Amino acid sequence: MLPESDLAAVVDELRRLRTRVPQLTGALAAGVDGLVVAHDTPGVDPDGLAALTAASLGVAVRLADATGNGGFRELLVRGERGYVATYAAGRTAVLTLLAQDRVNVGRLHLEGRRAGARVGELLDAAEAEARRRPPERPARTRAVTRTPRAAATETPTTTES
């Protein structure tokens, strides 16, 4: 799990990116496994987008490999009403951007690549820090073993005969 400070830094980067490119309608950082890391995607389900990104990433990686073009860097999909661009973000994450059809694609790539590199740095550093820290152990509690008390024996009262 990503510490709150690192998560906040990733969300800040996504928001700054949307400020730099006003035609962006959403930004998502996700693991290559399809799990959401951070998002700024109003009106779009981030979990569904992360899962679809992972699926398309799998195909893009295989396509790049099969053609001898090296490791995955980016993927661009153009629809009738806009673009979906996915960029590598470190060793285990991707950055997916949603943009209007009137976006300057060169600017989208320029800013997307920069932001992908920055998000990748943040996530890779957080992962390296997590590996350096010793694993958290659950708080030790003192085990108390209680033996059940013997049932009280009934003693006859003096009034009973």
VOLOGU-560868 format. One record per residue: residue in three letters; x, z, y of N, C-alpha, C in turn. Coordinates in pm, whole numbers, plus 50000, padded with zeros to 5 digits. Last residue first. Layout:
N
alaXZYXZYXZY;...
//
This chain:
161
ser466945552146916467175559146792467125550046678;glu467875553947254467485546047139467755553947013;thr468855569947448467415570247430466975562347309;thr471505565347462471075577747399469595578147378;thr472135531547368471965542347465471445554647394;pro474585513447185473245519647193473215530747297;thr476275486847329476345500647276474985506847288;glu477285455347270476155463747308476305477347245;thr480235442847407479495447447290478385456447337;ala480785414347592480575428947593479765432847471;ala483015390547466481635393947502481475409047497;ala486185387947611485365390847492483985394747539;arg486905361947834486745376147806485885377747682;pro489085334947771487735340047792487675354947756;thr492015331447952491415333847821490035339547846;arg493325306348148492515318448140491965319648000;thr496095294148288495325294148164494585307348157;val496925275448552496495288848515495645287648390;ala499485257548688498455257548584498145272048547;arg500005250149010500305259748907499155260048809;thr500725217149098499835228649103500185237748987;arg502425194749293502445203049173501505214749194;ala501195164149405501505178049436501425186449309;pro502655135349254501475143249292501905157749316;arg505315118949414504815126449299503585134049344;glu506275087249515505575099649549505055106149422;pro509505074849445508055074449423507435088049455;pro511785073149720511455077549584509945077449566;arg512315043049901511755056649895511525060649751;arg513005016849851514065026649876513565040949864;arg510575003749830511435004349712512535014749728;ala509655005950091508895012449984509735013649857;glu511504989550220511455003950250510715011550140;ala510754964950118512094970150090512154985150114;glu508164962750227508344963050081509704968750043;ala508774961950498507944972950447508084974150295;ala510234938150504510884950750542510094962750489;asp508244919950429509424921450344510154934550375;leu506474922950648506044926450512507234928350417;leu508074914550867507404927650867507054932050725;glu508834888650787509844898950814509224912850806;gly506284876450769507124877750652508194888350669;val505564876751037504764884450941505574886650814;arg507574858851131507494872751181506704881551084;ala507004835150992508324841450978508264856051021;gly504404830751087504634832650944505974839450919;ala504954826451358504184838251318504354841051169;arg506384802151338506984814151399506274826951353;arg504454785851217505744788251151506414800751206;gly502434786551412502174791351277503454794351202;glu503644774451634503264788551641503004794451503;leu504084748351523505134755951590504824770951588;his501524740751427502654742251336503764750851398;leu500094740851670499644748951558500794751351461;arg501494721251810501524735251858501094744851748;gly500734699351652502154702751670502314717151715;val497984699251687498534702351554500014705651562;asn496004712551915497214704451912497934708251783;val492544713151827493834719851840494964709551841;arg490014703351784490714698751903492074705451925;asp488914716151566489404702451547490164697151668;gln490144750051549489164740051587489774726151572;ala491594767151266491654761651401490544751351423;leu492974793651088491784785151103491774780251247;leu495774801150888495184799751021494004790251016;thr497454823250681496474812550687495804812750823;leu500484831650550499684832650671498744820750673;val501524849550257501244837150331500404840450454;ala504044867050062502824866050142502714852250206;thr506504872749950505294875049870503994873649948;arg508664866750118508784864049974507454864749901;gly507434852150427508274860950347508224857250200;ala505084832650435505344844550517506154854350434;ala504204798550461504914808950388505204820350485;tyr500984789650586502434789950601503024801050515;thr498214768750613498804780050543500314778750548;ala495414759250799496854757750780497394770350715;val492644740950843493094752950774494564750550746;tyr490754727051116491914727651028492044741250960;gly487594710151178488774718151210489804718151100;arg485404695651098485264703951217486474712851246;glu486164681150875485454674250982485414682351111;gly489494693450798488094691050770487434684150887;arg492644692850674491844688850789490434686050742;val495114714950578493874708450535493084705250662;leu498454719950503497504716950609496304709650550;leu500964742450418499884734050367498894732150481;glu504464750450378503194750250449502224740350386;arg506464756650181506624760450321505284761050393;phe507664760449850506524759349941506904763950082;gly510794744549756509834755549761508754753449867;gly511154709049678511604722649702510464732649706;asn510334683949603510454686749746510794701349777;gly509754673549356511144676249390511374679549536;thr507204671649275507734660149349509184662049392;ala506754695949156506664683949073507254671749143;asp506924713449378507894714149270507924701049189;ala504684706049526506014705349588507094705349481;leu502694711749332502854698349385504254696549447;arg502964739549297503194730449183503434716149230;val502274747849555503594751249499503924741849384;ala499624738549571500644733449663502054736149611;val498344753849372498404739349359499514733649448;gly498694779549484499164776449349499314761549328;leu497344776749726498794778849726499384775449589;ser494734775749645495334763649702496844764649707;ala494524802649556494254791549466494904778649517;ala495074817049789495924818749670495744807049573;thr492934808549949494314805749990495254806649870;leu490814819749811490934805149818492334800949859;ala491404846949861491334841849723491484826649721;ala491204847750139492474851250074492514845849931;leu488504841350173489534832550228490884835150162;gly487304863550052487084850149998488134840350046;asp488224883450228488544884150085488374870450019;pro487164876250482488614876050458488984876450310;asp484624855550570484924866150475486414865950442;val484224849650912484714844350784485064856250695;gly483584861251155482644851951096483064845950963;pro486904865751259485484867951287484624856951226;thr489584874851145488794863251106487314865451133;asp492224887451116491484886451240490664873751223;his493824908750872493074896850915492464898751052;ala496124917150612495554919650745494804906950786;val496074913250333496984922950393496424927050529;val494034905650057494164906050202495164916850243;leu495234888949769494714901249829495014901449979;gly496394867649638495044866049690494424878649748;asp499004868349570498054871749464496604870849511;val500434865449792500284853349712499334855749595;gly498624883950042499624882849938499394870149860;ala497924873350378497514877150243498704876350149;ala496654872650697497874874650618497414879750482;leu494824851050902494804859950786496194860650724;ala492824842051175494174843351121494134853951011;gly490654819751361490924830551267492354830251218;thr490544800251542489304807651522489484819051422;leu492574786651792492494793351663491194801151655;gln492714777352047491834770151957491794776051816;pro494694792452179493274795752200492314788552105;val497454805252093496794792652054495284795052063;arg498064830352192498944819152224498314805652193;thr496034845752077496104844752223496954832752264;arg496624844051810495344838351856495294837352007;leu499044857851817499014843751779497734837251828;arg498174883351874499014876451972499024861451944;arg496814888551633496064887951760496864880851868;leu498924888651449497804879251433497034877751564;glu500454909851550501024896351547499924885951533;asp498684931251507499084927651643499644913451649;val498694931151226497444928051298497754924151442;val501364939151187500904926151137499624921951210;ala501334964651303502244954451356501824940451310;ala499514977851139499184975951280500064965051342;leu501014978550904499754971150907499354968151051;asp503054995650983503364981850947502114973150950;ser501575019251025502365013451135502704998851107;glu500415024450769499575021150885500355014550998;pro502105008950489501915020050584501155015350708;leu500514992350222501264990750345501015002650436;met500845000049882500005000050000500885000050123;
//
